[in-house]
Each structure stands twice: as structure tokens, then as C-alpha cells.
Amino acid sequence: MSLLNEVDKPGSDVDEYVDSLDAMLAHKLEIIALLRRRLHTFREHLKIEEILSKKFYEQRAEMVPVFNLDDGLLNKNDEMQLLDNLPSNHLPSHN
């Protein structure tokens, strides 16, 4: 608004007003463009976070029944059953 007040004064240079206003608007456009780029980056990060979160909870849901975490600690028979269900190439050798 100070630019507009200056141009209203008698003897003011309208060309200077136009140049100053143009420079101010160009600067604001740069700021807006930067903010939009940051917003797009933030949106992409949100999408990635949503995908990772979904994968995490899907894998967690698959793990809970295997270890039966709702019942507390595993007893020795449960541990042996888990080991029996593993493929043999995942078990340590007993030499």
C-alpha cells in the first residue's frame, strides 16, 4: 500500500511505481512457486509414509498370529512348534 500512497502524491513518477509494483509482484510469484514446490514434495512424502505405514501394519498383522502375542510369553512347546515350521535351511546346524 505504501507504493500506492506514493503514486497518489503530486509530482510522483508513475513509471517508477509501475516498475516497483512489477518487481514486487515478481518476487511474490517466486515465493509462491517455491511454496508450491515444497507443498508438492510434502504431499509426496505423505504418500510414501502412508504406503510404508500400511505395509508395516500388514506385516505386523501377519506376525501377531504366528507368535500369538495376545497370550503372553511363548512356552517351550510353542517355541519348538515355531522351529518345526521353519524351513530346514533357516535352522542352525547342531554339530
Secondary structure in CASP SS format (residue, H / E / C, confidence):
PFRMAT SS
TARGET T0000
AUTHOR 0000-0000-0000
METHOD secondary structure of the structure
MODEL  1
M C 1.00
S H 1.00
L H 1.00
L H 1.00
N H 1.00
E H 1.00
V H 1.00
D C 1.00
K C 1.00
P C 1.00
G C 1.00
S C 1.00
D C 1.00
V H 1.00
D H 1.00
E H 1.00
Y H 1.00
V H 1.00
D H 1.00
S H 1.00
L H 1.00
D H 1.00
A H 1.00
M H 1.00
L H 1.00
A H 1.00
H H 1.00
K H 1.00
L H 1.00
E H 1.00
I H 1.00
I H 1.00
A H 1.00
L H 1.00
L H 1.00
R H 1.00
R H 1.00
R H 1.00
L H 1.00
H H 1.00
T H 1.00
F H 1.00
R H 1.00
E H 1.00
H H 1.00
L H 1.00
K H 1.00
I H 1.00
E H 1.00
E H 1.00
I H 1.00
L H 1.00
S H 1.00
K H 1.00
K H 1.00
F H 1.00
Y H 1.00
E H 1.00
Q H 1.00
R H 1.00
A H 1.00
E H 1.00
M H 1.00
V H 1.00
P H 1.00
V H 1.00
F H 1.00
N C 1.00
L H 1.00
D H 1.00
D H 1.00
G C 1.00
L C 1.00
L C 1.00
N C 1.00
K H 1.00
N H 1.00
D H 1.00
E H 1.00
M H 1.00
Q H 1.00
L H 1.00
L H 1.00
D H 1.00
N H 1.00
L C 1.00
P C 1.00
S H 1.00
N H 1.00
H H 1.00
L C 1.00
P C 1.00
S C 1.00
H C 1.00
N C 1.00
END
